[in-house]
Amino acid sequence: MKVNETMLPTVAIVGRPNVGKSTLFNRLIGKRLALVDDTPGVTRDRREGEGRLGPLKFRVIDTAGLEEADEGTMERRMRQQTETAVIDADVALFMVDARAGLTPMDRHFADWLRRQDKPVLLVANKTEGRQGEMGAMEAWELGLGEPILISAEHGEGLSGLYDAIVAALPPEAVEDDEDEADGAEGGPIQIAIVGRPNAGKSTLINHLIGSERLLTGPEAGLTRDSIAVPWEWEGRRFKLVDTAGMRRKSRVEGKLEKLSVAESLRAIRLAQVVVLVLDGNLGIDKQDLTIADHVINEGRALVIAVNKWDAVEDRAMALQAIEDRLQISLPQVKGVPVVTLSALTGRHTERLLPAVIRIYESWNKRVSTGALNRWLEEVTERHPPPAVNGRRLRLRYGTQIKSRPPTFAFFVTRPAELPDSYARYLANSLREVFDMPGTVIRVVLRKQKNPYVDDDGEK
């Protein structure tokens, strides 16, 4: 198992908190992927994306703010993530806030960067106006060469940044690379890892990829952003997306947590498969079911991963309680895969990806029109649609109109009068007969036109 590698050069953005690193990251990748807020320390994990400046494409890493911290603290673990990003990078962009001027922390970490065997470019951000220009001149004192003056928020000075990055990279690293689209045929399967705070989502990803890529610890709510990690397993490519813990709406406090939850919901919407991580000691509660229901409504494929299973005392009873609750509360995905594991020890984590691939293939499944209509004839003969006002409803024909999730259209004499219970009966039968356990199946009812009646109802 290994993290997917790319031939693109790597650029790491580093600096103390709140100098505009995430704003520049978003600017370089061309979309708002990282959370941005005036509160220092929003970014905790390192986030990666594909950046572009003119013809130059590169892998760009957004990092947590560099801070002094004691061993064993969350801040120290955040700094270790940033140091790893610098080690992995071909070029480091050291960003300072020109408006605020240099701080002792800027000077301290400039000294640290000079000792690294790595090209370092000094980037003075927020240089709009006279105050910004004066702060940029002060940046010369750091001994990292001429500062590159930019405004990440307004997109100013990026041509100078492009020239500096090209000059710092070896010539062979500046060649263009071909695009790879997520979700395209042959592209990576995008998996969102979601759940309540402290369920073990980041620990699970770290174990799968075999490195401490994501910040972990006993503190709840460590992950704030949705962090995508490219990965390869048994010849297949994946993109694992770690997300912030999702608490009940009534308990969500402050702007940052609201932004984090919004990012988690966005990750679900963009995913193909969603792995809902439960804490085995706590079982499944209303919030877990709310998250699962949201995944289903978005039409994503769902897998339940019950984490911390090694710490559960009565495993048979705990598993039965989870499966019973799922059967009662989520009947629309009957047979959803449930995998018990321990992300910390790695026990049974090898079961997760086969379950993900099975549900992904089911989510992509297509049924031929001939097979579908043979099934329709049998299922309506066995259990005919009800009669309404003395006239029996008739299902004339069916076809699959899309996959991801499998969606079927049925032509009915009077679709508005067909009970929801009968539509659920059709979906459940489709799931069973065509071997799509745990898959969201959508049924669309359309009116069967009578060729002998015009649109005004006249013969």
Contacts in CASP RR format, 6 or more apart in sequence:
PFRMAT RR
TARGET T0000
AUTHOR 0000-0000-0000
METHOD contacts of the structure
MODEL  1
MKVNETMLPTVAIVGRPNVGKSTLFNRLIGKRLALVDDTPGVTRDRREGE
GRLGPLKFRVIDTAGLEEADEGTMERRMRQQTETAVIDADVALFMVDARA
GLTPMDRHFADWLRRQDKPVLLVANKTEGRQGEMGAMEAWELGLGEPILI
SAEHGEGLSGLYDAIVAALPPEAVEDDEDEADGAEGGPIQIAIVGRPNAG
KSTLINHLIGSERLLTGPEAGLTRDSIAVPWEWEGRRFKLVDTAGMRRKS
RVEGKLEKLSVAESLRAIRLAQVVVLVLDGNLGIDKQDLTIADHVINEGR
ALVIAVNKWDAVEDRAMALQAIEDRLQISLPQVKGVPVVTLSALTGRHTE
RLLPAVIRIYESWNKRVSTGALNRWLEEVTERHPPPAVNGRRLRLRYGTQ
IKSRPPTFAFFVTRPAELPDSYARYLANSLREVFDMPGTVIRVVLRKQKN
PYVDDDGEK
1 208 0 8 1.000
1 209 0 8 1.000
1 210 0 8 1.000
1 231 0 8 1.000
1 232 0 8 1.000
1 233 0 8 1.000
2 209 0 8 1.000
2 231 0 8 1.000
2 232 0 8 1.000
3 209 0 8 1.000
3 210 0 8 1.000
3 211 0 8 1.000
3 213 0 8 1.000
3 229 0 8 1.000
3 230 0 8 1.000
3 231 0 8 1.000
3 232 0 8 1.000
4 188 0 8 1.000
4 230 0 8 1.000
4 231 0 8 1.000
4 232 0 8 1.000
4 237 0 8 1.000
4 238 0 8 1.000
6 59 0 8 1.000
6 177 0 8 1.000
6 230 0 8 1.000
7 177 0 8 1.000
8 50 0 8 1.000
8 57 0 8 1.000
8 58 0 8 1.000
8 59 0 8 1.000
8 177 0 8 1.000
9 58 0 8 1.000
9 59 0 8 1.000
9 90 0 8 1.000
9 91 0 8 1.000
9 169 0 8 1.000
9 173 0 8 1.000
9 174 0 8 1.000
10 58 0 8 1.000
10 59 0 8 1.000
10 60 0 8 1.000
10 61 0 8 1.000
10 88 0 8 1.000
10 89 0 8 1.000
10 90 0 8 1.000
10 91 0 8 1.000
11 28 0 8 1.000
11 58 0 8 1.000
11 59 0 8 1.000
11 60 0 8 1.000
11 61 0 8 1.000
11 89 0 8 1.000
11 90 0 8 1.000
11 91 0 8 1.000
11 92 0 8 1.000
11 93 0 8 1.000
11 165 0 8 1.000
12 46 0 8 1.000
12 60 0 8 1.000
12 61 0 8 1.000
12 63 0 8 1.000
12 85 0 8 1.000
12 86 0 8 1.000
12 88 0 8 1.000
12 89 0 8 1.000
12 91 0 8 1.000
12 92 0 8 1.000
12 93 0 8 1.000
13 21 0 8 1.000
13 24 0 8 1.000
13 25 0 8 1.000
13 60 0 8 1.000
13 61 0 8 1.000
13 62 0 8 1.000
13 63 0 8 1.000
13 93 0 8 1.000
13 95 0 8 1.000
14 21 0 8 1.000
14 63 0 8 1.000
14 65 0 8 1.000
14 66 0 8 1.000
14 82 0 8 1.000
14 85 0 8 1.000
14 86 0 8 1.000
14 92 0 8 1.000
14 93 0 8 1.000
14 94 0 8 1.000
14 95 0 8 1.000
14 109 0 8 1.000
14 113 0 8 1.000
15 21 0 8 1.000
15 63 0 8 1.000
15 65 0 8 1.000
15 66 0 8 1.000
15 94 0 8 1.000
15 95 0 8 1.000
15 96 0 8 1.000
15 106 0 8 1.000
15 109 0 8 1.000
16 65 0 8 1.000
16 66 0 8 1.000
16 67 0 8 1.000
16 96 0 8 1.000
16 103 0 8 1.000
16 105 0 8 1.000
16 106 0 8 1.000
16 109 0 8 1.000
17 40 0 8 1.000
17 41 0 8 1.000
17 64 0 8 1.000
17 65 0 8 1.000
17 66 0 8 1.000
17 67 0 8 1.000
18 38 0 8 1.000
18 39 0 8 1.000
18 40 0 8 1.000
18 41 0 8 1.000
18 97 0 8 1.000
19 95 0 8 1.000
19 96 0 8 1.000
19 97 0 8 1.000
19 100 0 8 1.000
19 125 0 8 1.000
19 126 0 8 1.000
20 36 0 8 1.000
20 95 0 8 1.000
20 97 0 8 1.000
20 125 0 8 1.000
20 126 0 8 1.000
20 152 0 8 1.000
21 43 0 8 1.000
21 62 0 8 1.000
21 63 0 8 1.000
21 65 0 8 1.000
21 95 0 8 1.000
22 34 0 8 1.000
22 35 0 8 1.000
22 36 0 8 1.000
22 42 0 8 1.000
22 43 0 8 1.000
22 47 0 8 1.000
22 62 0 8 1.000
23 36 0 8 1.000
23 125 0 8 1.000
23 152 0 8 1.000
23 153 0 8 1.000
24 93 0 8 1.000
24 95 0 8 1.000
24 123 0 8 1.000
24 125 0 8 1.000
24 150 0 8 1.000
24 152 0 8 1.000
25 33 0 8 1.000
25 34 0 8 1.000
25 47 0 8 1.000
25 49 0 8 1.000
25 60 0 8 1.000
25 62 0 8 1.000
26 32 0 8 1.000
26 33 0 8 1.000
26 34 0 8 1.000
26 36 0 8 1.000
27 152 0 8 1.000
27 155 0 8 1.000
27 158 0 8 1.000
28 51 0 8 1.000
28 52 0 8 1.000
28 53 0 8 1.000
28 60 0 8 1.000
29 49 0 8 1.000
29 50 0 8 1.000
29 51 0 8 1.000
29 52 0 8 1.000
29 60 0 8 1.000
30 51 0 8 1.000
30 52 0 8 1.000
33 47 0 8 1.000
33 49 0 8 1.000
34 43 0 8 1.000
34 47 0 8 1.000
34 62 0 8 1.000
34 225 0 8 1.000
35 42 0 8 1.000
35 43 0 8 1.000
35 224 0 8 1.000
35 225 0 8 1.000
35 256 0 8 1.000
35 259 0 8 1.000
35 260 0 8 1.000
35 263 0 8 1.000
36 42 0 8 1.000
37 255 0 8 1.000
37 256 0 8 1.000
37 259 0 8 1.000
39 255 0 8 1.000
39 256 0 8 1.000
40 65 0 8 1.000
41 64 0 8 1.000
41 65 0 8 1.000
42 224 0 8 1.000
42 225 0 8 1.000
42 256 0 8 1.000
43 62 0 8 1.000
43 63 0 8 1.000
43 64 0 8 1.000
43 65 0 8 1.000
43 224 0 8 1.000
43 225 0 8 1.000
44 64 0 8 1.000
44 74 0 8 1.000
44 78 0 8 1.000
44 81 0 8 1.000
44 215 0 8 1.000
44 222 0 8 1.000
44 223 0 8 1.000
44 224 0 8 1.000
44 225 0 8 1.000
45 64 0 8 1.000
45 81 0 8 1.000
45 202 0 8 1.000
45 214 0 8 1.000
45 215 0 8 1.000
45 223 0 8 1.000
45 225 0 8 1.000
45 227 0 8 1.000
45 242 0 8 1.000
46 61 0 8 1.000
46 62 0 8 1.000
46 63 0 8 1.000
46 64 0 8 1.000
46 81 0 8 1.000
46 82 0 8 1.000
46 84 0 8 1.000
46 85 0 8 1.000
46 213 0 8 1.000
46 227 0 8 1.000
47 61 0 8 1.000
47 62 0 8 1.000
47 225 0 8 1.000
47 227 0 8 1.000
47 228 0 8 1.000
48 59 0 8 1.000
48 60 0 8 1.000
48 61 0 8 1.000
48 62 0 8 1.000
48 227 0 8 1.000
48 228 0 8 1.000
48 229 0 8 1.000
48 230 0 8 1.000
49 59 0 8 1.000
49 60 0 8 1.000
49 61 0 8 1.000
49 228 0 8 1.000
50 57 0 8 1.000
50 58 0 8 1.000
50 59 0 8 1.000
50 60 0 8 1.000
51 57 0 8 1.000
51 58 0 8 1.000
51 59 0 8 1.000
51 60 0 8 1.000
52 58 0 8 1.000
53 158 0 8 1.000
53 161 0 8 1.000
53 162 0 8 1.000
53 165 0 8 1.000
54 162 0 8 1.000
55 176 0 8 1.000
56 162 0 8 1.000
56 165 0 8 1.000
56 166 0 8 1.000
56 174 0 8 1.000
57 176 0 8 1.000
57 177 0 8 1.000
58 165 0 8 1.000
61 85 0 8 1.000
61 88 0 8 1.000
61 89 0 8 1.000
63 81 0 8 1.000
63 82 0 8 1.000
63 85 0 8 1.000
64 78 0 8 1.000
64 79 0 8 1.000
64 81 0 8 1.000
64 82 0 8 1.000
64 215 0 8 1.000
65 78 0 8 1.000
65 79 0 8 1.000
65 82 0 8 1.000
66 79 0 8 1.000
66 82 0 8 1.000
66 105 0 8 1.000
66 109 0 8 1.000
66 112 0 8 1.000
67 75 0 8 1.000
67 78 0 8 1.000
67 79 0 8 1.000
67 105 0 8 1.000
68 105 0 8 1.000
68 108 0 8 1.000
69 75 0 8 1.000
69 76 0 8 1.000
69 78 0 8 1.000
69 79 0 8 1.000
70 76 0 8 1.000
74 215 0 8 1.000
74 217 0 8 1.000
74 219 0 8 1.000
74 222 0 8 1.000
77 215 0 8 1.000
77 216 0 8 1.000
77 217 0 8 1.000
78 215 0 8 1.000
81 215 0 8 1.000
86 92 0 8 1.000
86 113 0 8 1.000
86 116 0 8 1.000
86 118 0 8 1.000
87 116 0 8 1.000
87 118 0 8 1.000
89 118 0 8 1.000
90 118 0 8 1.000
90 119 0 8 1.000
90 168 0 8 1.000
90 169 0 8 1.000
90 170 0 8 1.000
90 173 0 8 1.000
91 118 0 8 1.000
91 119 0 8 1.000
91 120 0 8 1.000
91 121 0 8 1.000
91 165 0 8 1.000
91 168 0 8 1.000
91 169 0 8 1.000
92 113 0 8 1.000
92 116 0 8 1.000
92 118 0 8 1.000
92 119 0 8 1.000
92 120 0 8 1.000
92 121 0 8 1.000
93 120 0 8 1.000
93 121 0 8 1.000
93 123 0 8 1.000
93 161 0 8 1.000
94 109 0 8 1.000
94 110 0 8 1.000
94 113 0 8 1.000
94 120 0 8 1.000
94 121 0 8 1.000
94 122 0 8 1.000
94 123 0 8 1.000
94 142 0 8 1.000
94 144 0 8 1.000
95 123 0 8 1.000
95 124 0 8 1.000
95 125 0 8 1.000
96 102 0 8 1.000
96 106 0 8 1.000
96 122 0 8 1.000
96 123 0 8 1.000
96 124 0 8 1.000
96 125 0 8 1.000
96 139 0 8 1.000
96 142 0 8 1.000
96 147 0 8 1.000
97 125 0 8 1.000
97 126 0 8 1.000
98 124 0 8 1.000
98 125 0 8 1.000
98 126 0 8 1.000
98 127 0 8 1.000
98 131 0 8 1.000
98 132 0 8 1.000
98 133 0 8 1.000
98 134 0 8 1.000
98 135 0 8 1.000
98 136 0 8 1.000
98 138 0 8 1.000
98 139 0 8 1.000
98 147 0 8 1.000
98 149 0 8 1.000
99 126 0 8 1.000
99 127 0 8 1.000
99 131 0 8 1.000
99 132 0 8 1.000
99 135 0 8 1.000
100 126 0 8 1.000
101 135 0 8 1.000
101 138 0 8 1.000
101 139 0 8 1.000
102 135 0 8 1.000
102 138 0 8 1.000
102 139 0 8 1.000
102 141 0 8 1.000
102 142 0 8 1.000
106 142 0 8 1.000
107 141 0 8 1.000
107 142 0 8 1.000
110 122 0 8 1.000
110 142 0 8 1.000
110 143 0 8 1.000
110 144 0 8 1.000
113 120 0 8 1.000
113 144 0 8 1.000
114 120 0 8 1.000
114 143 0 8 1.000
114 144 0 8 1.000
119 168 0 8 1.000
119 169 0 8 1.000
120 144 0 8 1.000
121 144 0 8 1.000
121 148 0 8 1.000
121 161 0 8 1.000
121 164 0 8 1.000
121 165 0 8 1.000
121 168 0 8 1.000
122 139 0 8 1.000
122 142 0 8 1.000
122 143 0 8 1.000
122 144 0 8 1.000
122 145 0 8 1.000
122 146 0 8 1.000
122 147 0 8 1.000
122 148 0 8 1.000
123 147 0 8 1.000
123 148 0 8 1.000
123 150 0 8 1.000
123 161 0 8 1.000
124 132 0 8 1.000
124 135 0 8 1.000
124 136 0 8 1.000
124 139 0 8 1.000
124 147 0 8 1.000
124 148 0 8 1.000
124 149 0 8 1.000
124 150 0 8 1.000
125 150 0 8 1.000
125 151 0 8 1.000
125 152 0 8 1.000
126 132 0 8 1.000
126 151 0 8 1.000
126 152 0 8 1.000
126 153 0 8 1.000
127 133 0 8 1.000
127 135 0 8 1.000
127 136 0 8 1.000
127 149 0 8 1.000
127 150 0 8 1.000
127 151 0 8 1.000
127 156 0 8 1.000
128 151 0 8 1.000
128 154 0 8 1.000
128 156 0 8 1.000
133 149 0 8 1.000
136 147 0 8 1.000
136 149 0 8 1.000
139 147 0 8 1.000
140 146 0 8 1.000
140 147 0 8 1.000
148 157 0 8 1.000
148 160 0 8 1.000
148 161 0 8 1.000
148 164 0 8 1.000
149 157 0 8 1.000
150 156 0 8 1.000
150 157 0 8 1.000
150 158 0 8 1.000
150 160 0 8 1.000
150 161 0 8 1.000
151 157 0 8 1.000
166 174 0 8 1.000
180 187 0 8 1.000
180 188 0 8 1.000
181 187 0 8 1.000
182 188 0 8 1.000
182 190 0 8 1.000
182 239 0 8 1.000
182 270 0 8 1.000
183 189 0 8 1.000
183 190 0 8 1.000
183 272 0 8 1.000
186 237 0 8 1.000
187 237 0 8 1.000
188 230 0 8 1.000
188 237 0 8 1.000
188 238 0 8 1.000
188 239 0 8 1.000
189 236 0 8 1.000
189 237 0 8 1.000
189 238 0 8 1.000
189 239 0 8 1.000
189 272 0 8 1.000
189 273 0 8 1.000
189 356 0 8 1.000
189 357 0 8 1.000
189 360 0 8 1.000
190 228 0 8 1.000
190 238 0 8 1.000
190 239 0 8 1.000
190 241 0 8 1.000
190 270 0 8 1.000
190 271 0 8 1.000
190 272 0 8 1.000
190 273 0 8 1.000
191 238 0 8 1.000
191 239 0 8 1.000
191 240 0 8 1.000
191 241 0 8 1.000
191 271 0 8 1.000
191 272 0 8 1.000
191 273 0 8 1.000
191 274 0 8 1.000
191 275 0 8 1.000
191 356 0 8 1.000
192 226 0 8 1.000
192 241 0 8 1.000
192 243 0 8 1.000
192 264 0 8 1.000
192 267 0 8 1.000
192 268 0 8 1.000
192 270 0 8 1.000
192 271 0 8 1.000
192 273 0 8 1.000
192 274 0 8 1.000
192 275 0 8 1.000
192 300 0 8 1.000
193 201 0 8 1.000
193 204 0 8 1.000
193 205 0 8 1.000
193 240 0 8 1.000
193 241 0 8 1.000
193 242 0 8 1.000
193 243 0 8 1.000
193 275 0 8 1.000
193 277 0 8 1.000
194 201 0 8 1.000
194 243 0 8 1.000
194 245 0 8 1.000
194 246 0 8 1.000
194 264 0 8 1.000
194 267 0 8 1.000
194 268 0 8 1.000
194 274 0 8 1.000
194 275 0 8 1.000
194 276 0 8 1.000
194 277 0 8 1.000
194 291 0 8 1.000
194 295 0 8 1.000
195 201 0 8 1.000
195 243 0 8 1.000
195 245 0 8 1.000
195 246 0 8 1.000
195 276 0 8 1.000
195 277 0 8 1.000
195 278 0 8 1.000
195 288 0 8 1.000
195 291 0 8 1.000
196 245 0 8 1.000
196 246 0 8 1.000
196 247 0 8 1.000
196 278 0 8 1.000
196 279 0 8 1.000
196 287 0 8 1.000
196 288 0 8 1.000
196 291 0 8 1.000
197 220 0 8 1.000
197 221 0 8 1.000
197 244 0 8 1.000
197 245 0 8 1.000
197 246 0 8 1.000
197 247 0 8 1.000
198 218 0 8 1.000
198 219 0 8 1.000
198 220 0 8 1.000
198 221 0 8 1.000
198 245 0 8 1.000
198 279 0 8 1.000
199 245 0 8 1.000
199 277 0 8 1.000
199 278 0 8 1.000
199 279 0 8 1.000
199 307 0 8 1.000
200 216 0 8 1.000
200 277 0 8 1.000
200 279 0 8 1.000
200 307 0 8 1.000
200 308 0 8 1.000
200 343 0 8 1.000
201 223 0 8 1.000
201 242 0 8 1.000
201 243 0 8 1.000
201 245 0 8 1.000
201 277 0 8 1.000
202 214 0 8 1.000
202 215 0 8 1.000
202 216 0 8 1.000
202 222 0 8 1.000
202 223 0 8 1.000
202 242 0 8 1.000
203 216 0 8 1.000
203 307 0 8 1.000
203 343 0 8 1.000
203 344 0 8 1.000
204 275 0 8 1.000
204 277 0 8 1.000
204 305 0 8 1.000
204 307 0 8 1.000
204 341 0 8 1.000
204 343 0 8 1.000
204 349 0 8 1.000
204 352 0 8 1.000
205 213 0 8 1.000
205 214 0 8 1.000
205 229 0 8 1.000
205 240 0 8 1.000
205 242 0 8 1.000
206 212 0 8 1.000
206 213 0 8 1.000
206 214 0 8 1.000
206 216 0 8 1.000
206 343 0 8 1.000
207 343 0 8 1.000
207 344 0 8 1.000
207 346 0 8 1.000
207 349 0 8 1.000
208 231 0 8 1.000
208 233 0 8 1.000
208 240 0 8 1.000
208 349 0 8 1.000
208 352 0 8 1.000
208 353 0 8 1.000
209 229 0 8 1.000
209 231 0 8 1.000
209 240 0 8 1.000
213 229 0 8 1.000
214 223 0 8 1.000
214 227 0 8 1.000
214 229 0 8 1.000
214 242 0 8 1.000
215 222 0 8 1.000
215 223 0 8 1.000
216 222 0 8 1.000
221 244 0 8 1.000
221 245 0 8 1.000
223 242 0 8 1.000
223 243 0 8 1.000
223 244 0 8 1.000
223 245 0 8 1.000
223 260 0 8 1.000
224 244 0 8 1.000
224 256 0 8 1.000
224 259 0 8 1.000
224 260 0 8 1.000
225 244 0 8 1.000
225 260 0 8 1.000
225 263 0 8 1.000
226 241 0 8 1.000
226 242 0 8 1.000
226 243 0 8 1.000
226 244 0 8 1.000
226 263 0 8 1.000
226 264 0 8 1.000
226 266 0 8 1.000
226 267 0 8 1.000
227 241 0 8 1.000
227 242 0 8 1.000
228 239 0 8 1.000
228 240 0 8 1.000
228 241 0 8 1.000
229 239 0 8 1.000
229 240 0 8 1.000
229 241 0 8 1.000
229 242 0 8 1.000
230 237 0 8 1.000
230 238 0 8 1.000
230 239 0 8 1.000
231 237 0 8 1.000
231 238 0 8 1.000
231 239 0 8 1.000
231 240 0 8 1.000
232 238 0 8 1.000
233 353 0 8 1.000
234 353 0 8 1.000
236 357 0 8 1.000
238 353 0 8 1.000
241 267 0 8 1.000
241 270 0 8 1.000
241 271 0 8 1.000
243 263 0 8 1.000
243 264 0 8 1.000
243 267 0 8 1.000
243 268 0 8 1.000
244 257 0 8 1.000
244 260 0 8 1.000
244 261 0 8 1.000
244 263 0 8 1.000
244 264 0 8 1.000
245 260 0 8 1.000
245 261 0 8 1.000
245 264 0 8 1.000
246 261 0 8 1.000
246 264 0 8 1.000
246 287 0 8 1.000
246 291 0 8 1.000
247 257 0 8 1.000
247 261 0 8 1.000
247 287 0 8 1.000
248 286 0 8 1.000
248 287 0 8 1.000
248 290 0 8 1.000
252 258 0 8 1.000
252 261 0 8 1.000
265 294 0 8 1.000
268 274 0 8 1.000
268 294 0 8 1.000
268 295 0 8 1.000
268 298 0 8 1.000
268 300 0 8 1.000
269 298 0 8 1.000
269 300 0 8 1.000
271 300 0 8 1.000
272 300 0 8 1.000
272 301 0 8 1.000
272 360 0 8 1.000
272 363 0 8 1.000
272 404 0 8 1.000
273 300 0 8 1.000
273 301 0 8 1.000
273 302 0 8 1.000
273 303 0 8 1.000
273 356 0 8 1.000
273 359 0 8 1.000
273 360 0 8 1.000
273 363 0 8 1.000
274 295 0 8 1.000
274 300 0 8 1.000
274 301 0 8 1.000
274 302 0 8 1.000
274 303 0 8 1.000
275 303 0 8 1.000
275 304 0 8 1.000
275 305 0 8 1.000
275 352 0 8 1.000
275 356 0 8 1.000
276 288 0 8 1.000
276 291 0 8 1.000
276 292 0 8 1.000
276 295 0 8 1.000
276 302 0 8 1.000
276 303 0 8 1.000
276 304 0 8 1.000
276 305 0 8 1.000
277 305 0 8 1.000
277 307 0 8 1.000
278 284 0 8 1.000
278 288 0 8 1.000
278 304 0 8 1.000
278 305 0 8 1.000
278 306 0 8 1.000
278 307 0 8 1.000
278 322 0 8 1.000
279 307 0 8 1.000
279 308 0 8 1.000
280 306 0 8 1.000
280 307 0 8 1.000
280 308 0 8 1.000
280 309 0 8 1.000
280 311 0 8 1.000
280 312 0 8 1.000
280 318 0 8 1.000
280 340 0 8 1.000
281 308 0 8 1.000
281 311 0 8 1.000
281 312 0 8 1.000
283 306 0 8 1.000
283 318 0 8 1.000
283 321 0 8 1.000
283 322 0 8 1.000
284 321 0 8 1.000
284 322 0 8 1.000
284 325 0 8 1.000
284 326 0 8 1.000
289 325 0 8 1.000
289 329 0 8 1.000
289 330 0 8 1.000
292 302 0 8 1.000
292 304 0 8 1.000
292 326 0 8 1.000
292 330 0 8 1.000
292 333 0 8 1.000
293 330 0 8 1.000
295 302 0 8 1.000
296 302 0 8 1.000
296 330 0 8 1.000
296 332 0 8 1.000
296 333 0 8 1.000
296 440 0 8 1.000
299 405 0 8 1.000
299 440 0 8 1.000
299 442 0 8 1.000
300 363 0 8 1.000
300 405 0 8 1.000
300 440 0 8 1.000
301 359 0 8 1.000
301 360 0 8 1.000
301 362 0 8 1.000
301 363 0 8 1.000
301 405 0 8 1.000
301 439 0 8 1.000
301 440 0 8 1.000
302 333 0 8 1.000
302 336 0 8 1.000
302 359 0 8 1.000
302 438 0 8 1.000
302 440 0 8 1.000
303 336 0 8 1.000
303 337 0 8 1.000
303 339 0 8 1.000
303 352 0 8 1.000
303 355 0 8 1.000
303 356 0 8 1.000
303 359 0 8 1.000
304 322 0 8 1.000
304 326 0 8 1.000
304 336 0 8 1.000
304 337 0 8 1.000
304 338 0 8 1.000
304 339 0 8 1.000
305 339 0 8 1.000
305 341 0 8 1.000
305 352 0 8 1.000
306 318 0 8 1.000
306 319 0 8 1.000
306 322 0 8 1.000
306 338 0 8 1.000
306 339 0 8 1.000
306 340 0 8 1.000
306 341 0 8 1.000
307 341 0 8 1.000
307 342 0 8 1.000
307 343 0 8 1.000
308 342 0 8 1.000
308 343 0 8 1.000
308 344 0 8 1.000
309 315 0 8 1.000
309 340 0 8 1.000
309 341 0 8 1.000
309 342 0 8 1.000
309 347 0 8 1.000
309 348 0 8 1.000
310 342 0 8 1.000
310 344 0 8 1.000
310 345 0 8 1.000
310 347 0 8 1.000
311 342 0 8 1.000
312 318 0 8 1.000
315 340 0 8 1.000
319 338 0 8 1.000
319 340 0 8 1.000
322 338 0 8 1.000
323 338 0 8 1.000
326 335 0 8 1.000
326 336 0 8 1.000
326 338 0 8 1.000
327 334 0 8 1.000
330 336 0 8 1.000
331 424 0 8 1.000
332 424 0 8 1.000
332 427 0 8 1.000
332 440 0 8 1.000
332 441 0 8 1.000
333 438 0 8 1.000
333 439 0 8 1.000
333 440 0 8 1.000
334 428 0 8 1.000
334 431 0 8 1.000
334 437 0 8 1.000
334 438 0 8 1.000
335 437 0 8 1.000
335 438 0 8 1.000
336 359 0 8 1.000
336 437 0 8 1.000
336 438 0 8 1.000
337 355 0 8 1.000
337 358 0 8 1.000
337 359 0 8 1.000
337 437 0 8 1.000
337 438 0 8 1.000
339 348 0 8 1.000
339 351 0 8 1.000
339 352 0 8 1.000
339 355 0 8 1.000
340 348 0 8 1.000
341 347 0 8 1.000
341 348 0 8 1.000
341 349 0 8 1.000
341 351 0 8 1.000
341 352 0 8 1.000
342 348 0 8 1.000
342 349 0 8 1.000
343 349 0 8 1.000
359 438 0 8 1.000
359 439 0 8 1.000
362 435 0 8 1.000
362 436 0 8 1.000
362 437 0 8 1.000
362 438 0 8 1.000
362 439 0 8 1.000
363 403 0 8 1.000
363 404 0 8 1.000
363 405 0 8 1.000
363 406 0 8 1.000
363 439 0 8 1.000
363 440 0 8 1.000
364 403 0 8 1.000
364 404 0 8 1.000
365 403 0 8 1.000
365 406 0 8 1.000
365 434 0 8 1.000
365 436 0 8 1.000
365 439 0 8 1.000
366 400 0 8 1.000
366 403 0 8 1.000
366 406 0 8 1.000
367 400 0 8 1.000
367 406 0 8 1.000
367 408 0 8 1.000
367 430 0 8 1.000
367 434 0 8 1.000
369 398 0 8 1.000
369 399 0 8 1.000
369 400 0 8 1.000
371 434 0 8 1.000
372 398 0 8 1.000
372 399 0 8 1.000
372 400 0 8 1.000
372 408 0 8 1.000
373 397 0 8 1.000
373 398 0 8 1.000
375 429 0 8 1.000
375 430 0 8 1.000
375 433 0 8 1.000
375 434 0 8 1.000
376 395 0 8 1.000
376 397 0 8 1.000
376 398 0 8 1.000
376 410 0 8 1.000
379 426 0 8 1.000
379 429 0 8 1.000
379 433 0 8 1.000
380 395 0 8 1.000
383 425 0 8 1.000
384 392 0 8 1.000
385 392 0 8 1.000
385 393 0 8 1.000
385 394 0 8 1.000
385 395 0 8 1.000
385 412 0 8 1.000
385 418 0 8 1.000
385 422 0 8 1.000
386 392 0 8 1.000
386 393 0 8 1.000
386 419 0 8 1.000
386 422 0 8 1.000
387 393 0 8 1.000
388 414 0 8 1.000
388 417 0 8 1.000
391 414 0 8 1.000
393 412 0 8 1.000
393 413 0 8 1.000
393 414 0 8 1.000
393 417 0 8 1.000
393 418 0 8 1.000
394 412 0 8 1.000
394 413 0 8 1.000
394 448 0 8 1.000
395 410 0 8 1.000
395 411 0 8 1.000
395 412 0 8 1.000
396 411 0 8 1.000
396 412 0 8 1.000
396 413 0 8 1.000
396 448 0 8 1.000
397 410 0 8 1.000
397 411 0 8 1.000
397 448 0 8 1.000
398 408 0 8 1.000
398 409 0 8 1.000
398 410 0 8 1.000
398 411 0 8 1.000
399 408 0 8 1.000
399 409 0 8 1.000
400 406 0 8 1.000
400 407 0 8 1.000
400 408 0 8 1.000
400 409 0 8 1.000
401 407 0 8 1.000
401 408 0 8 1.000
401 409 0 8 1.000
401 444 0 8 1.000
405 439 0 8 1.000
405 440 0 8 1.000
405 441 0 8 1.000
405 442 0 8 1.000
406 430 0 8 1.000
406 436 0 8 1.000
406 439 0 8 1.000
406 440 0 8 1.000
406 441 0 8 1.000
406 442 0 8 1.000
407 441 0 8 1.000
407 442 0 8 1.000
407 443 0 8 1.000
407 444 0 8 1.000
408 426 0 8 1.000
408 430 0 8 1.000
408 441 0 8 1.000
408 442 0 8 1.000
408 443 0 8 1.000
408 444 0 8 1.000
409 444 0 8 1.000
409 445 0 8 1.000
409 446 0 8 1.000
410 426 0 8 1.000
410 443 0 8 1.000
410 444 0 8 1.000
410 445 0 8 1.000
410 446 0 8 1.000
411 446 0 8 1.000
411 447 0 8 1.000
411 448 0 8 1.000
412 418 0 8 1.000
412 445 0 8 1.000
412 446 0 8 1.000
412 447 0 8 1.000
412 448 0 8 1.000
413 447 0 8 1.000
413 448 0 8 1.000
414 447 0 8 1.000
415 445 0 8 1.000
415 446 0 8 1.000
415 447 0 8 1.000
418 445 0 8 1.000
423 443 0 8 1.000
423 445 0 8 1.000
426 443 0 8 1.000
427 441 0 8 1.000
427 442 0 8 1.000
427 443 0 8 1.000
430 436 0 8 1.000
430 441 0 8 1.000
430 443 0 8 1.000
431 437 0 8 1.000
431 438 0 8 1.000
431 439 0 8 1.000
431 441 0 8 1.000
452 459 0 8 1.000
453 459 0 8 1.000
END
